[in-house]
Amino acid sequence: MIGSFGGRSAGSFPLWLAPEQVRVLPVTEQQIDYAQGIVNELRAQQVRVELEFSNDKLMGRIQRTEEVRVHHILVVGQREQEAGTVAVRIHGKGQQGVKPRAEVVADILVAIRERRP
């Protein structure tokens, strides 16, 4: 049974198996280029990642992303852009804090390669 994942997932997949593994959410238009750079970096490593920007409020975009069970949400605002960091949210675990961009990318790649839950 593909959808049940052993009956434990309730529709949530582990990162390595998720149809959309990561979604990057820039806070404003000024962070779109920075966010797109993260997307490009992850796609170059075959990560299933999307960028979402709309005029909707950030919390609404986060909520929609949580509802479709995207495993990792990376939020980038002005502070994150200036510092070279990202704010990380993990589905089912919530906010994980702000971390250096390179560290987040490396952690995602290791988690996928090692097939961590």
C-alpha positions as CSV (number, residue, x, y, z in Angstrom):
1,M,0.0,0.0,0.0
2,I,1.8,3.1,-1.2
3,G,-0.5,5.7,0.4
4,S,-0.5,4.2,3.9
5,F,3.3,3.7,4.4
6,G,2.8,0.9,6.8
7,G,-0.3,2.6,8.3
8,R,1.8,5.2,10.2
9,S,2.0,8.2,7.9
10,A,-1.6,9.5,7.7
11,G,-0.6,10.8,4.2
12,S,2.8,12.2,5.4
13,F,5.8,10.8,3.7
14,P,9.4,10.8,5.0
15,L,11.6,13.4,3.3
16,W,13.3,11.0,0.9
17,L,9.9,9.7,-0.4
18,A,7.8,12.9,-0.3
19,P,6.5,14.0,-3.8
20,E,7.5,17.6,-2.9
21,Q,10.4,17.5,-0.5
22,V,11.0,21.2,0.1
23,R,9.1,24.4,-0.6
24,V,10.9,27.8,-0.3
25,L,8.8,30.8,0.7
26,P,10.3,34.3,0.3
27,V,8.7,36.8,2.6
28,T,8.6,39.6,0.0
29,E,9.5,40.1,-3.6
30,Q,13.0,41.3,-2.5
31,Q,13.9,37.8,-1.5
32,I,12.8,36.0,-4.6
33,D,16.3,35.9,-6.2
34,Y,17.8,34.6,-3.0
35,A,15.0,32.0,-2.7
36,Q,15.4,31.0,-6.3
37,G,19.1,30.4,-5.7
38,I,18.2,27.9,-2.9
39,V,15.8,26.2,-5.3
40,N,18.4,26.0,-8.0
41,E,21.0,24.6,-5.6
42,L,18.6,21.9,-4.4
43,R,17.3,21.0,-7.9
44,A,20.9,20.6,-9.1
45,Q,21.0,17.7,-6.5
46,Q,17.7,16.2,-7.7
47,V,15.7,17.5,-4.7
48,R,12.0,17.9,-5.4
49,V,11.6,21.6,-4.5
50,E,9.3,24.4,-5.4
51,L,9.3,28.2,-4.8
52,E,6.1,29.8,-3.8
53,F,5.5,33.5,-3.8
54,S,2.1,35.2,-3.9
55,N,0.6,38.3,-2.4
56,D,-1.0,36.2,0.3
57,K,0.3,36.7,3.8
58,L,3.2,34.5,4.8
59,M,1.2,32.6,7.5
60,G,-1.4,31.7,4.9
61,R,1.3,30.3,2.5
62,I,2.9,28.4,5.4
63,Q,-0.5,26.9,6.4
64,R,-1.3,25.8,2.8
65,T,2.2,24.2,2.5
66,E,1.6,22.4,5.8
67,E,-1.8,21.2,4.6
68,V,-0.3,19.5,1.5
69,R,2.3,18.0,3.8
70,V,5.5,19.3,2.2
71,H,8.2,17.9,4.4
72,H,10.6,21.0,4.7
73,I,9.5,24.6,4.5
74,L,12.3,27.1,4.1
75,V,11.3,30.7,4.8
76,V,13.6,33.6,3.7
77,G,13.1,37.2,4.7
78,Q,15.4,40.2,4.6
79,R,17.3,39.1,7.7
80,E,17.9,35.6,6.4
81,Q,19.0,37.0,3.0
82,E,21.4,39.4,4.5
83,A,22.9,36.7,6.8
84,G,22.9,33.9,4.3
85,T,20.5,31.8,6.4
86,V,17.0,30.3,6.2
87,A,14.3,29.7,8.7
88,V,13.4,26.0,8.7
89,R,10.0,24.3,9.4
90,I,9.6,20.5,9.3
91,H,6.2,19.0,8.8
92,G,5.0,17.5,12.1
93,K,7.8,19.1,14.0
94,G,7.2,22.8,13.5
95,Q,9.8,25.6,13.6
96,Q,13.4,24.4,13.8
97,G,15.0,27.8,13.9
98,V,17.2,29.9,11.6
99,K,20.3,28.1,10.2
100,P,23.0,28.8,7.7
101,R,21.9,28.1,4.1
102,A,24.8,25.7,3.4
103,E,24.1,23.7,6.6
104,V,20.4,23.4,5.7
105,V,21.1,22.3,2.1
106,A,23.7,19.7,3.4
107,D,21.3,18.4,6.1
108,I,18.5,17.9,3.5
109,L,20.8,16.1,1.1
110,V,22.2,13.8,3.9
111,A,18.6,13.1,5.2
112,I,17.5,12.1,1.7
113,R,20.6,10.0,1.0
114,E,20.3,8.2,4.3
115,R,16.5,7.9,4.0
116,R,15.8,9.4,7.4
117,P,12.1,9.7,8.4
